[in-house]
Amino acid sequence: MVAVIPDKLYFKIGEVCKISGVEPYILRYWESEFKLVKPYRTKSNQRLYRKKDVESILKIKKII
């Protein structure tokens, strides 16, 4: 199954979960383990993932 990444600048964690099929706690863990995944943090500390972050998450999922 090929994941389709919408053409957007930023994605919330819930959107990334739907695209990648990975649970939020796994994304947060991968963020601490892999330097490739570094979401932008808003002033309210909400994670915003860029398209390259989502692509990295999909690569990590494929490897693991």
Rosetta blueprint (number, residue, H / E / L):
1 M L
2 V L
3 A L
4 V L
5 I L
6 P L
7 D L
8 K L
9 L L
10 Y E
11 F E
12 K E
13 I H
14 G H
15 E H
16 V H
17 C H
18 K H
19 I H
20 S H
21 G L
22 V L
23 E L
24 P H
25 Y H
26 I H
27 L H
28 R H
29 Y H
30 W H
31 E H
32 S H
33 E H
34 F L
35 K L
36 L L
37 V L
38 K L
39 P L
40 Y E
41 R E
42 T L
43 K L
44 S L
45 N L
46 Q L
47 R E
48 L E
49 Y E
50 R E
51 K H
52 K H
53 D H
54 V H
55 E H
56 S H
57 I H
58 L H
59 K H
60 I H
61 K H
62 K H
63 I H
64 I L
